[in-house]
Amino acid sequence: MPVEPNSGMQLPYKGEPGYEEAKAQFPELYAQEEQGMAEGDAPPAEMPGDEGPDDMAAEGEAGMGAEGEMMQDMPSAPMPEKPYSVSAVKTLLKELNKALDKLAGEDIPDIEVEMPSKGAKLEGALPDELYITLMAIAETVRMLGEDFVSKYGFEPDTLMTDADLRKMTATLKKMSKDKKLIEAMQAPVGGEEMPETAEEQPPPPGFFDEDEQELAAGMA
């Protein structure tokens, strides 16, 4: 409401008694008042964080794109020289699940994979869950030092034939019976002792951390 500058009295609004007289006497005051009301009717500028459905959808698509890129970055097994036999792959998978329990010192969910096959032959490369878990084990062995690398070191991308798979199966059997290896696998990362007040047991290193344990569990 406009105010008379000399007396400080409030001037009448449009429709109130004396409006026309007051407007004629103080046209500038009413002009300023009308301008202010017009600006006040304008929609408020969009504040940061005020996101509409389109903005939220765009952010969701961006997030899905980032996740897709992460999945694309995951390594895939190479194609074999010739199709693996299903029996060799199943035997390797069975021994791998046993070895994971031994090396972790506890029962962990078995890796379960679908293996499309033509009769007795596997179509394509090793299943991703199986291959990635083997990569995690190979990396953990490298972290434990040269003594273990000389005994159990391997490269998953060199498993190109049934003979390679059978050799890998035998290596996993030896690993699951090696007490020194099991102890090293279950030791705290870096050999640091956990505080006495810690309620949780220290997680085994390498492929038994949170992310890689999910891989070992078949992404369950």
GUDODO-451230 format. One line per field, with one value per residue: residue number from 1; x, y, z of N, C-alpha, C in turn; residue in three letters. Coordinates in steps of 0.02 Angstrom, whole numbers, plus 50000, padded with zeros to 5 digits. Layout:
BEGIN
n <- NUM_...
nx <- X_...
ny <- Y_...
nz <- Z_...
cax <- X_...
cay <- Y_...
caz <- Z_...
cx <- X_...
cy <- Y_...
cz <- Z_...
res <- ALA_...
***
This chain:
BEGIN
n <- 1_2_3_4_5_6_7_8_9_10_11_12_13_14_15_16_17_18_19_20_21_22_23_24_25_26_27_28_29_30_31_32_33_34_35_36_37_38_39_40_41_42_43_44_45_46_47_48_49_50_51_52_53_54_55_56_57_58_59_60_61_62_63_64_65_66_67_68_69_70_71_72_73_74_75_76_77_78_79_80_81_82_83_84_85_86_87_88_89_90_91_92_93_94_95_96_97_98_99_100_101_102_103_104_105_106_107_108_109_110_111_112_113_114_115_116_117_118_119_120_121_122_123_124_125_126_127_128_129_130_131_132_133_134_135_136_137_138_139_140_141_142_143_144_145_146_147_148_149_150_151_152_153_154_155_156_157_158_159_160_161_162_163_164_165_166_167_168_169_170_171_172_173_174_175_176_177_178_179_180_181_182_183_184_185_186_187_188_189_190_191_192_193_194_195_196_197_198_199_200_201_202_203_204_205_206_207_208_209_210_211_212_213_214_215_216_217_218_219_220
nx <- 50043_50031_50113_50085_50204_50231_50146_50149_50040_49938_49889_49735_49685_49646_49474_49440_49371_49414_49516_49536_49561_49677_49765_49774_49838_49957_50031_50154_50185_50084_50112_50236_50193_50105_50195_50279_50187_50162_50284_50290_50195_50254_50318_50422_50599_50684_50747_50908_50918_50783_50708_50628_50521_50580_50714_50751_50736_50834_50949_50939_50958_51089_51153_51127_51199_51330_51341_51330_51448_51540_51513_51553_51687_51729_51828_51826_51821_51941_51916_51920_52044_51982_51813_51775_51755_51603_51606_51737_51735_51634_51693_51803_51734_51668_51778_51832_51734_51746_51877_51867_51792_51883_51995_51941_51903_51777_51606_51553_51437_51407_51474_51367_51332_51263_51280_51280_51268_51320_51276_51406_51494_51550_51477_51563_51665_51738_51619_51577_51571_51646_51771_51809_51820_51927_52025_52030_52081_52207_52265_52267_52358_52474_52488_52526_52657_52819_52851_52730_52682_52771_52731_52591_52555_52464_52391_52236_52194_52262_52205_52158_52124_52051_52146_52216_52117_52102_52227_52219_52118_52183_52279_52201_52156_52275_52302_52196_52233_52348_52413_52490_52464_52326_52323_52390_52301_52193_52241_52247_52241_52394_52455_52425_52376_52213_52115_52085_51959_51879_51734_51703_51771_51927_51920_51960_52097_52119_52026_51924_51868_51735_51676_51728_51691_51559_51567_51624_51518_51436_51373_51261
ny <- 49940_50112_50251_50410_50535_50645_50645_50511_50430_50294_50273_50256_50100_50047_50060_50086_50217_50381_50349_50393_50530_50527_50462_50553_50654_50598_50534_50473_50391_50294_50243_50180_50086_50006_49956_49879_49782_49719_49662_49576_49483_49408_49246_49157_49149_49000_48904_48842_48667_48647_48536_48474_48342_48311_48349_48260_48140_48152_48152_48024_47947_47982_47924_47789_47776_47792_47679_47581_47603_47563_47427_47391_47408_47299_47154_47030_46856_46779_46708_46531_46417_46311_46250_46233_46084_46047_45972_45992_46126_46129_46048_46127_46239_46181_46144_46269_46334_46256_46288_46425_46428_46365_46452_46570_46537_46513_46468_46523_46594_46487_46502_46513_46476_46499_46394_46399_46275_46165_46014_45922_46025_46189_46342_46479_46590_46570_46582_46745_46768_46662_46682_46813_46791_46702_46789_46877_46793_46762_46890_46913_46814_46865_46979_46924_46888_46831_46699_46629_46657_46587_46458_46454_46548_46613_46652_46704_46732_46645_46525_46424_46300_46135_46062_46163_46205_46091_46089_46207_46173_46075_46155_46237_46141_46110_46235_46249_46163_46209_46264_46376_46465_46481_46541_46661_46716_46743_46834_47002_47141_47205_47163_47224_47237_47216_47332_47298_47326_47309_47241_47163_47031_47040_47068_46946_46968_47034_46951_46934_47049_47172_47207_47112_46995_46989_46963_46838_46773_46752_46867_46877
nz <- 50000_49955_50035_50107_50088_50172_50289_50322_50315_50261_50095_50002_49920_49752_49719_49847_49955_49906_49822_49688_49705_49784_49698_49596_49663_49706_49593_49558_49667_49661_49537_49560_49653_49577_49484_49565_49609_49489_49461_49567_49534_49439_49392_49507_49493_49442_49569_49622_49626_49615_49533_49393_49325_49201_49220_49321_49255_49159_49239_49290_49175_49149_49258_49235_49119_49165_49246_49149_49079_49176_49182_49055_49068_49140_49134_49004_48969_48859_48695_48674_48604_48542_48564_48738_48837_48918_49034_49082_49115_49213_49311_49347_49398_49509_49590_49610_49689_49806_49842_49868_49986_50074_50068_50112_50238_50281_50243_50090_49973_49835_49670_49537_49375_49211_49075_48914_48793_48661_48653_48718_48720_48766_48724_48664_48768_48936_49069_49131_49273_49325_49263_49307_49444_49448_49402_49510_49610_49556_49559_49697_49739_49681_49759_49879_49872_49805_49838_49845_49718_49638_49663_49641_49546_49408_49247_49202_49071_48993_48991_48882_48831_48859_48927_48992_49080_49160_49220_49293_49381_49457_49517_49600_49690_49757_49814_49905_50003_50058_50201_50239_50136_50152_50278_50248_50157_50239_50327_50399_50287_50233_50348_50468_50638_50705_50802_50977_51020_50913_50846_50739_50640_50553_50378_50252_50136_49967_49844_49930_49977_49997_49870_49780_49838_49808_49674_49682_49734_49630_49587_49664
cax <- 50000_50071_50112_50092_50272_50235_50113_50160_49976_49929_49842_49687_49692_49594_49410_49427_49352_49469_49570_49548_49591_49745_49806_49787_49884_50023_50034_50216_50181_50042_50147_50285_50157_50081_50253_50300_50139_50171_50344_50275_50154_50295_50337_50489_50652_50696_50801_50950_50891_50713_50712_50566_50526_50628_50781_50764_50744_50900_50999_50935_50990_51161_51176_51127_51254_51392_51343_51344_51519_51577_51505_51593_51757_51744_51862_51791_51867_51956_51888_51968_52069_51925_51764_51788_51706_51562_51628_51798_51716_51597_51741_51840_51689_51658_51839_51839_51689_51776_51937_51846_51773_51944_52038_51907_51894_51705_51565_51527_51391_51439_51464_51323_51331_51229_51329_51250_51311_51297_51296_51458_51540_51528_51476_51596_51718_51718_51570_51609_51579_51702_51833_51827_51842_51995_52068_52038_52126_52274_52290_52281_52420_52528_52495_52554_52730_52849_52850_52665_52677_52809_52693_52522_52540_52435_52358_52172_52184_52299_52166_52131_52106_52029_52205_52229_52066_52117_52285_52195_52081_52232_52311_52153_52156_52335_52294_52148_52265_52409_52397_52523_52427_52262_52337_52406_52240_52147_52273_52227_52277_52452_52483_52412_52332_52151_52106_52053_51889_51841_51687_51702_51833_51956_51903_52017_52118_52113_51961_51873_51841_51662_51656_51747_51654_51497_51583_51634_51452_51398_51335_51197
cay <- 50000_50173_50291_50482_50548_50697_50624_50440_50395_50248_50297_50204_50059_50054_50035_50115_50288_50429_50322_50434_50592_50514_50445_50615_50696_50564_50486_50436_50338_50241_50210_50135_50030_49962_49921_49828_49727_49682_49619_49523_49432_49367_49182_49160_49116_48932_48901_48782_48609_48637_48495_48445_48271_48304_48352_48199_48086_48161_48129_47951_47919_47991_47874_47723_47775_47781_47609_47541_47609_47521_47357_47380_47407_47235_47111_46971_46801_46771_46648_46475_46394_46273_46249_46194_46034_46068_45936_46023_46190_46114_46023_46185_46279_46146_46149_46340_46347_46225_46326_46489_46415_46351_46511_46622_46514_46510_46450_46580_46569_46459_46534_46474_46508_46464_46377_46377_46225_46122_45947_45919_46081_46255_46394_46541_46593_46553_46629_46804_46760_46615_46713_46869_46764_46676_46847_46902_46747_46772_46954_46905_46776_46912_47024_46887_46882_46789_46628_46601_46663_46533_46396_46455_46602_46594_46706_46676_46739_46593_46463_46422_46232_46091_46044_46220_46205_46037_46110_46257_46136_46044_46208_46257_46089_46120_46297_46240_46120_46242_46301_46441_46508_46497_46590_46725_46742_46766_46885_47070_47173_47244_47134_47265_47206_47252_47354_47248_47343_47295_47185_47120_46999_47073_47033_46920_47015_47017_46942_46926_47112_47176_47207_47051_46939_46986_46928_46768_46745_46749_46929_46862
caz <- 50000_49954_50095_50095_50113_50224_50351_50335_50314_50205_50045_49985_49861_49701_49742_49913_49952_49901_49782_49630_49727_49807_49640_49559_49702_49711_49537_49558_49718_49636_49481_49590_49684_49524_49454_49613_49608_49426_49468_49616_49503_49394_49423_49536_49455_49465_49617_49615_49661_49596_49473_49370_49302_49145_49247_49358_49206_49127_49287_49294_49116_49156_49306_49202_49072_49202_49267_49090_49064_49223_49162_48996_49088_49170_49084_48980_48954_48788_48662_48676_48539_48518_48618_48798_48854_48974_49093_49108_49146_49275_49361_49370_49439_49571_49630_49628_49746_49865_49860_49897_50056_50111_50072_50150_50307_50296_50186_50054_49921_49776_49605_49494_49308_49156_49023_48851_48762_48607_48674_48769_48711_48788_48673_48682_48818_49004_49098_49162_49345_49335_49240_49351_49508_49437_49399_49578_49645_49528_49584_49768_49744_49667_49817_49936_49867_49754_49858_49825_49646_49607_49672_49618_49500_49343_49209_49178_48999_48957_48996_48814_48811_48914_48966_49037_49133_49207_49259_49340_49432_49502_49556_49652_49741_49798_49852_49960_50054_50082_50263_50238_50090_50183_50331_50216_50127_50291_50369_50383_50232_50256_50408_50526_50687_50715_50871_51019_51030_50853_50857_50680_50621_50494_50316_50215_50084_49896_49814_49981_50001_49988_49801_49745_49867_49770_49613_49700_49749_49569_49582_49695
cx <- 50044_50061_50124_50157_50275_50207_50127_50095_49972_49875_49796_49705_49637_49530_49391_49409_49414_49526_49588_49583_49665_49791_49823_49838_49954_50030_50098_50215_50140_50075_50199_50251_50134_50138_50277_50253_50147_50231_50331_50233_50193_50315_50408_50539_50665_50757_50844_50922_50818_50713_50645_50576_50576_50699_50799_50775_50812_50954_50999_50968_51065_51189_51179_51184_51320_51398_51358_51417_51561_51573_51548_51667_51778_51775_51819_51842_51880_51924_51941_51991_52017_51877_51785_51736_51668_51586_51691_51782_51679_51643_51782_51796_51677_51718_51850_51795_51717_51836_51919_51828_51836_51986_52007_51899_51822_51668_51538_51484_51429_51426_51421_51317_51292_51280_51293_51296_51278_51321_51347_51506_51508_51530_51512_51649_51693_51667_51605_51621_51639_51768_51855_51851_51912_52045_52082_52086_52198_52305_52308_52346_52480_52541_52531_52629_52754_52846_52785_52656_52713_52773_52626_52505_52513_52404_52293_52164_52224_52263_52126_52107_52080_52088_52223_52180_52081_52178_52265_52157_52129_52266_52266_52151_52216_52329_52250_52176_52327_52393_52428_52486_52361_52271_52352_52344_52194_52177_52247_52270_52334_52483_52470_52364_52270_52146_52068_51979_51847_51798_51688_51770_51861_51940_51965_52034_52098_52041_51907_51851_51768_51642_51669_51714_51587_51508_51591_51569_51407_51352_51266_51173
cy <- 50062_50214_50364_50504_50598_50673_50552_50400_50350_50275_50239_50166_50074_50021_50061_50189_50333_50406_50369_50499_50582_50498_50507_50658_50666_50512_50444_50379_50279_50204_50161_50074_49980_49923_49865_49769_49685_49636_49562_49468_49386_49302_49185_49123_49047_48930_48839_48725_48597_48600_48466_48374_48262_48304_48287_48141_48090_48136_48054_47918_47925_47939_47805_47719_47762_47708_47564_47544_47566_47448_47342_47376_47340_47189_47051_46918_46797_46708_46593_46457_46351_46266_46205_46138_46058_46035_45968_46089_46177_46089_46081_46228_46247_46153_46222_46357_46316_46266_46393_46481_46405_46414_46567_46602_46512_46490_46514_46554_46544_46502_46487_46510_46465_46453_46353_46329_46192_46051_45950_45977_46147_46304_46457_46533_46570_46603_46685_46795_46716_46649_46769_46844_46735_46734_46875_46858_46758_46837_46949_46866_46821_46959_46990_46875_46829_46715_46595_46605_46606_46466_46397_46510_46577_46656_46679_46681_46689_46526_46454_46353_46194_46072_46101_46221_46150_46055_46162_46224_46104_46096_46231_46206_46097_46182_46287_46196_46152_46287_46371_46490_46529_46549_46659_46757_46773_46819_46954_47099_47215_47217_47174_47229_47249_47274_47302_47262_47328_47234_47137_47091_47034_47033_47005_46967_46994_47008_46932_46993_47117_47170_47139_46990_46932_46949_46853_46734_46742_46809_46920_46921
cz <- 50000_50017_50078_50126_50170_50291_50370_50335_50253_50159_50024_49923_49812_49726_49811_49906_49950_49856_49724_49649_49746_49748_49600_49596_49704_49655_49537_49608_49693_49577_49507_49620_49632_49492_49500_49614_49545_49430_49516_49587_49457_49428_49449_49492_49484_49510_49605_49656_49647_49530_49456_49348_49247_49170_49282_49309_49173_49174_49292_49236_49120_49203_49274_49152_49105_49224_49207_49071_49111_49204_49101_49013_49119_49116_49065_48962_48879_48760_48662_48606_48503_48576_48677_48803_48916_49038_49124_49143_49212_49330_49390_49417_49508_49617_49653_49689_49811_49889_49892_49970_50099_50121_50113_50223_50327_50233_50153_49997_49860_49714_49562_49427_49259_49101_48960_48815_48702_48623_48730_48766_48734_48731_48699_48736_48886_49029_49136_49237_49363_49319_49287_49419_49503_49434_49468_49619_49621_49555_49658_49779_49731_49726_49875_49930_49819_49773_49835_49750_49611_49612_49635_49567_49434_49311_49180_49102_48958_48960_48931_48792_48872_48958_49014_49095_49184_49250_49311_49397_49482_49545_49613_49708_49788_49842_49913_50016_50084_50142_50264_50192_50121_50238_50302_50186_50180_50337_50350_50328_50260_50319_50471_50573_50695_50788_50912_51027_50968_50864_50798_50667_50560_50431_50282_50158_50015_49874_49866_50010_49980_49916_49768_49775_49831_49705_49627_49715_49688_49560_49613_49736
res <- MET_PRO_VAL_GLU_PRO_ASN_SER_GLY_MET_GLN_LEU_PRO_TYR_LYS_GLY_GLU_PRO_GLY_TYR_GLU_GLU_ALA_LYS_ALA_GLN_PHE_PRO_GLU_LEU_TYR_ALA_GLN_GLU_GLU_GLN_GLY_MET_ALA_GLU_GLY_ASP_ALA_PRO_PRO_ALA_GLU_MET_PRO_GLY_ASP_GLU_GLY_PRO_ASP_ASP_MET_ALA_ALA_GLU_GLY_GLU_ALA_GLY_MET_GLY_ALA_GLU_GLY_GLU_MET_MET_GLN_ASP_MET_PRO_SER_ALA_PRO_MET_PRO_GLU_LYS_PRO_TYR_SER_VAL_SER_ALA_VAL_LYS_THR_LEU_LEU_LYS_GLU_LEU_ASN_LYS_ALA_LEU_ASP_LYS_LEU_ALA_GLY_GLU_ASP_ILE_PRO_ASP_ILE_GLU_VAL_GLU_MET_PRO_SER_LYS_GLY_ALA_LYS_LEU_GLU_GLY_ALA_LEU_PRO_ASP_GLU_LEU_TYR_ILE_THR_LEU_MET_ALA_ILE_ALA_GLU_THR_VAL_ARG_MET_LEU_GLY_GLU_ASP_PHE_VAL_SER_LYS_TYR_GLY_PHE_GLU_PRO_ASP_THR_LEU_MET_THR_ASP_ALA_ASP_LEU_ARG_LYS_MET_THR_ALA_THR_LEU_LYS_LYS_MET_SER_LYS_ASP_LYS_LYS_LEU_ILE_GLU_ALA_MET_GLN_ALA_PRO_VAL_GLY_GLY_GLU_GLU_MET_PRO_GLU_THR_ALA_GLU_GLU_GLN_PRO_PRO_PRO_PRO_GLY_PHE_PHE_ASP_GLU_ASP_GLU_GLN_GLU_LEU_ALA_ALA_GLY_MET_ALA
***
